[in-house]
Amino acid sequence: MQSLKKYRRITVKIGSALLVDRATGLKRDWLASLADDIAVLAQGGAEILVVSSGAIALGRTILGLGKRALKLEESQAAAAVGQIALAGAWSDALGKGALKSGQILLTLGDTEERRRYLNARATISTLLKMKAVPVINENDTVATSEIRYGDNDRLAARVATMMGADLLVLLSDIDGLYTAPPARDPNARFIPVVDRITPDIEAMAGAAASELSRGGMRTKLDAGKIATAAGTAMIITSGTRLSPLMAIERGERATFFRPSANPVKGYKTWIAGQLEPAGRLTVDAGAIGALTSGKSLLPAGVKLVSGNFSRGDTVAILSPEGREIARGLVAYDAADAVRIAGLKTAEIETVLGYEARSAMIHRDDLVVSHSDDIDRG
């Protein structure tokens, strides 16, 4: 297993079930042991970013709301109570190791809208320069089901790639990836290293394992695709033991996901990491060949347009079989994209009534998936 000490910037994600006990609230001993691990890595020169779930779960316990399903406004109120308690707990725990900390609460738009993405990155970068540990969570007090990340695995991957972390550690209630969910299949085999997240790897994922968490192995693999495409390695391991980061250092069981050998960088990291595309363009085999050779997507290769997107939005590009092969910033609103799909460049002006861009998505605004995963038809 990889030593954590070789990484210079590490993002660590903690799930709700690890941090909060349904009956007693915050697991202070566990948090103290994790804070000690972070202090050891920081003393070795690493910068640590924490993505911490647990605000709603902790607030629910403090308010005595029990296990019942909460209304949206109750979840938001629980988050408000839980966030202030969680921030204080992190400050105290990290402070014992002479570490400063700062709380960052993000909503979906803070990473999906370019200007806000850059602003969030600048704030977190400044905290790191000041030797403070950013403790990041989704802002559940204002997020609704329509405008939320939905899980902190993908949020952590988005933060890791936004900040150029070399490693993302997902602390979970399972010690890594298996060929099938081990709770359901006693013959499931543990996988120590994943070179690439292929459809076969994705097929091994199960559902969420705890009512306290919204994620499962599927969301962890989604996070892995975002992270590894940007050159960030990822580890999934059990967080249920004390000192879970030093457990990795000792070589205890964990799955290591290798970063891409040809990572997306800079501006394209933001495009590739977009969580939910605003629309989808299904293209033909000729367009797939053009995209994988570094060319722009022209309207002639587009066979189907779906979604209600605007010019500049991120859309997914799909093969005829429905597999995502690329993402990019579209140059047309959805209505115009429908009108010009399948047309040659010379025909666009006649249909739209004005001289328009020749490319549906320019190659500078486009990120192609691993070419060896793509079926060119």
C-alpha positions in Angstrom: 0.0 0.0 0.0 1.0 3.6 -0.7 2.6 5.6 2.1 0.7 8.8 2.8 3.9 10.6 3.7 4.9 10.9 0.0 1.9 13.1 -0.8 2.1 16.9 -0.4 -1.6 17.7 -0.4 -4.2 15.3 0.8 -8.0 15.6 0.9 -9.7 13.4 3.6 -13.4 12.7 3.5 -15.3 11.5 6.6 -18.7 9.9 6.4 -21.5 10.7 8.9 -21.7 7.2 10.4 -18.0 7.4 11.3 -18.3 10.7 13.1 -21.8 10.5 14.8 -23.3 7.8 16.9 -27.1 7.8 16.6 -27.6 7.5 20.3 -24.8 9.4 21.9 -23.8 12.0 19.3 -20.2 12.9 18.3 -17.6 10.2 18.6 -15.0 12.4 20.3 -12.4 9.7 20.8 -12.4 8.7 17.2 -12.2 12.4 16.1 -9.3 13.0 18.4 -7.4 10.0 16.9 -8.0 11.3 13.4 -6.9 14.8 14.4 -3.7 13.2 15.7 -3.2 11.5 12.4 -3.7 14.8 10.6 -1.1 16.5 12.9 1.5 13.8 12.1 1.0 14.3 8.4 1.1 18.1 8.7 4.3 17.9 10.7 5.8 16.0 7.8 5.0 18.9 5.5 1.7 17.8 4.0 -1.3 20.1 3.5 -4.5 18.5 4.7 -8.1 19.3 3.6 -11.0 17.7 5.4 -14.4 17.1 3.9 -16.6 16.3 6.9 -20.1 15.0 6.8 -22.2 14.8 9.9 -23.9 18.2 10.4 -27.5 16.9 9.9 -26.8 13.6 11.9 -25.2 15.6 14.8 -28.0 18.2 14.8 -30.6 15.5 14.7 -29.1 14.0 17.9 -28.7 17.3 19.7 -32.3 18.2 18.9 -33.6 14.8 19.8 -35.3 14.2 16.4 -34.8 10.4 16.5 -34.6 8.2 13.4 -37.8 9.4 11.7 -37.7 10.9 8.2 -37.2 14.6 8.4 -39.0 17.3 6.4 -36.7 19.5 4.3 -37.0 22.4 6.8 -36.2 20.1 9.7 -33.1 18.8 7.9 -32.0 22.3 7.3 -32.6 23.2 11.0 -30.7 20.1 12.1 -27.8 21.1 9.8 -27.7 24.6 11.3 -27.4 23.2 14.8 -25.1 20.4 13.8 -22.7 22.7 11.8 -21.9 25.0 14.7 -21.3 22.0 17.0 -19.2 20.2 14.3 -17.1 23.2 13.6 -16.3 23.6 17.3 -15.4 20.0 17.6 -13.0 20.1 14.7 -11.5 23.3 16.0 -10.9 21.8 19.4 -9.6 18.5 18.1 -7.2 20.0 15.6 -6.1 22.7 18.1 -4.8 20.0 20.5 -2.2 19.2 17.8 -1.4 23.0 17.4 -3.3 23.2 14.1 -5.6 26.0 13.1 -8.8 25.3 11.2 -11.4 27.1 9.1 -14.9 26.1 8.1 -16.0 26.3 4.5 -19.6 25.6 3.6 -20.2 25.0 -0.1 -23.4 24.8 -2.2 -23.5 23.1 -5.6 -23.1 26.3 -7.5 -19.9 27.1 -5.7 -18.1 24.4 -7.7 -20.3 24.2 -10.8 -20.3 27.9 -11.7 -16.9 29.0 -13.0 -16.7 32.4 -11.1 -17.7 30.9 -7.8 -15.4 27.9 -8.3 -12.5 30.2 -8.7 -13.6 32.2 -5.6 -13.9 29.1 -3.5 -10.5 27.9 -4.7 -8.9 31.2 -3.8 -10.4 31.1 -0.2 -9.2 27.6 0.4 -5.8 28.3 -1.0 -5.4 31.2 1.3 -6.3 29.1 4.3 -3.6 26.5 3.3 -1.0 29.3 2.9 -1.9 30.4 6.4 -1.3 26.8 7.7 -4.9 26.3 8.6 -6.8 23.1 7.9 -9.9 23.8 5.8 -12.9 21.8 7.1 -15.4 21.6 4.3 -19.0 20.5 4.1 -22.0 21.0 2.0 -24.2 23.9 3.2 -27.2 21.8 4.1 -28.9 24.7 5.8 -29.8 26.2 2.4 -29.3 23.3 -0.1 -32.5 21.7 -1.4 -32.8 18.3 -3.2 -32.6 20.1 -6.5 -29.4 22.0 -5.8 -27.2 19.7 -3.7 -24.2 17.5 -4.3 -26.2 14.6 -2.8 -23.2 13.0 -1.3 -19.9 14.1 0.2 -17.8 11.6 -1.8 -18.3 13.6 -5.0 -18.0 16.9 -3.1 -14.6 15.6 -1.8 -13.5 14.7 -5.3 -14.5 18.1 -6.6 -12.6 19.8 -3.8 -9.5 17.6 -4.3 -9.3 18.3 -8.0 -10.2 22.0 -7.5 -7.2 22.3 -5.1 -4.8 20.1 -7.0 -4.5 17.5 -4.3 -2.3 14.5 -5.1 -4.4 12.2 -3.0 -8.1 11.8 -2.0 -8.8 9.4 1.0 -12.4 8.3 1.4 -12.9 7.0 4.9 -15.8 4.6 4.9 -17.5 1.8 6.8 -16.0 -0.7 4.3 -12.3 -1.3 3.9 -12.1 -1.0 0.1 -13.6 -2.2 -3.1 -14.7 -5.8 -3.6 -15.9 -7.7 -6.6 -19.4 -7.5 -5.1 -20.9 -6.0 -1.9 -19.4 -8.3 0.8 -22.4 -8.0 3.1 -24.5 -9.7 0.4 -21.9 -12.0 -1.3 -19.6 -14.1 1.0 -17.5 -15.0 -2.1 -16.7 -11.3 -2.9 -13.0 -10.8 -3.5 -11.1 -7.7 -2.2 -9.4 -5.6 -4.9 -6.2 -3.9 -3.6 -5.4 -1.8 -6.7 -7.5 -0.3 -9.5 -5.6 0.9 -12.5 -8.7 2.4 -14.2 -12.4 2.7 -13.3 -13.9 0.7 -16.2 -17.6 -0.3 -16.6 -16.6 -3.7 -15.1 -15.3 -2.0 -12.0 -18.4 0.2 -11.8 -20.6 -2.9 -12.0 -19.1 -4.1 -8.6 -20.7 -1.1 -6.7 -23.6 -1.6 -4.3 -26.0 0.8 -2.6 -25.7 3.0 0.5 -24.8 1.0 3.6 -26.2 3.3 6.3 -29.3 5.4 6.9 -26.9 8.2 8.1 -25.1 8.4 4.8 -26.4 9.1 1.3 -23.5 7.6 -0.5 -22.4 4.0 -1.2 -19.7 2.4 -3.3 -21.3 3.7 -6.5 -20.8 7.4 -5.4 -17.2 6.5 -4.3 -16.5 5.2 -7.8 -18.1 8.4 -9.2 -15.7 10.3 -7.0 -12.8 8.2 -8.2 -13.5 9.0 -11.9 -13.5 12.7 -11.1 -10.3 12.5 -9.0 -8.2 10.1 -11.1 -9.1 11.9 -14.4 -7.5 15.1 -12.9 -4.3 13.2 -11.7 -5.4 12.7 -8.1 -4.9 9.2 -6.7 -7.6 7.9 -4.4 -7.8 5.5 -1.5 -10.9 3.9 -0.1 -10.5 2.3 3.4 -12.3 1.7 6.6 -12.6 4.6 9.0 -14.2 2.6 11.8 -10.9 2.0 13.6 -9.1 4.6 15.6 -6.3 6.5 13.8 -7.6 5.5 10.4 -4.9 7.4 8.4 -2.0 5.8 10.3 -3.8 2.5 9.7 -3.2 3.1 6.0 0.4 4.0 6.8 0.8 0.6 8.6 -0.4 -1.2 5.5 -3.8 -2.2 6.7 -6.4 -3.1 4.0 -7.3 -0.4 1.5 -8.0 0.0 -2.2 -5.7 2.3 -4.1 -6.9 3.9 -7.3 -4.1 5.0 -9.6 -4.3 8.5 -11.1 -4.5 8.9 -14.9 -1.2 8.9 -16.7 -2.6 11.8 -18.9 -4.6 13.9 -16.4 -6.8 16.8 -17.3 -5.3 20.1 -16.1 -6.3 23.7 -15.4 -9.5 24.9 -17.0 -10.5 21.5 -18.2 -10.4 20.1 -14.7 -13.4 22.2 -14.0 -15.2 20.9 -17.1 -14.4 17.3 -16.5 -15.5 17.4 -12.8 -19.0 18.9 -13.4 -21.3 16.7 -11.4 -24.5 16.9 -13.4 -24.4 17.9 -17.1 -27.1 20.3 -18.2 -27.9 18.2 -21.3 -26.7 15.3 -23.5 -25.6 15.0 -27.1 -25.6 11.6 -28.7 -23.1 11.4 -31.6 -22.2 9.0 -34.4 -19.1 6.9 -34.8 -17.4 9.5 -37.1 -17.7 12.1 -34.4 -16.3 9.8 -31.8 -13.2 9.2 -34.0 -12.8 13.0 -34.5 -13.1 13.7 -30.7 -10.6 11.1 -29.7 -8.1 12.5 -32.3 -8.4 15.9 -30.7 -10.9 17.7 -32.9 -14.0 19.7 -32.1 -17.5 18.4 -32.1 -19.3 19.6 -35.3 -23.2 19.6 -35.6 -22.9 17.1 -38.4 -21.9 14.3 -36.0 -24.8 15.0 -33.5 -27.7 12.6 -33.8 -29.8 13.4 -30.8 -30.1 16.4 -28.4 -31.7 16.2 -25.0 -31.9 18.5 -22.0 -32.8 22.2 -21.5 -29.3 23.8 -21.6 -28.0 27.3 -22.5 -24.9 28.3 -24.4 -21.9 27.8 -22.2 -23.4 25.0 -20.1 -21.6 21.7 -19.6 -23.2 18.8 -21.6 -22.3 15.1 -21.8 -21.4 13.6 -25.2 -22.8 10.0 -25.6 -22.0 7.2 -27.9 -24.9 5.6 -29.9 -25.0 3.0 -27.1 -25.5 5.7 -24.5 -22.0 5.6 -23.0 -20.5 9.0 -21.9 -17.4 9.6 -23.9 -16.7 13.3 -23.3 -17.9 16.5 -21.7 -17.7 20.0 -22.9 -19.1 23.6 -22.9 -21.8 23.8 -25.6 -21.8 26.7 -28.0 -25.5 26.7 -28.6 -28.8 26.9 -26.6 -30.7 23.6 -26.7 -33.4 24.9 -29.1 -30.8 25.9 -31.7 -28.7 22.7 -31.1 -31.8 20.6 -32.0 -32.3 22.6 -35.2 -28.7 22.2 -36.5 -28.0 18.6 -35.3 -26.8 16.6 -38.2 -26.2 19.6 -40.5 -23.0 20.4 -42.3 -21.3 23.6 -41.4 -22.3 25.4 -44.6 -26.0 24.7 -43.8 -26.1 26.2 -40.3 -26.4 29.9 -41.2 -29.4 29.1 -43.5 -31.3 27.3 -40.8 -30.5 29.7 -37.9 -30.7 33.0 -39.9 -27.3 34.3 -38.7 -23.6 33.4 -39.0 -22.9 31.1 -36.1 -20.0 29.0 -34.7 -19.0 26.0 -36.8 -18.4 23.8 -33.8 -21.1 22.5 -31.4 -18.3 22.2 -28.8 -14.9 23.6 -29.5 -12.0 21.3 -28.7 -10.6 23.9 -26.3 -13.8 23.5 -24.2 -14.0 19.7 -24.4 -12.6 16.8 -22.3 -12.6 13.3 -23.7 -12.8 10.2 -21.5 -10.1 7.5 -21.5 -9.9 6.7 -25.2 -9.4 3.0 -24.5 -12.8 2.8 -22.8 -14.5 4.2 -25.9 -16.4 2.0 -28.4 -15.9 3.7 -31.7 -18.6 1.6 -33.3 
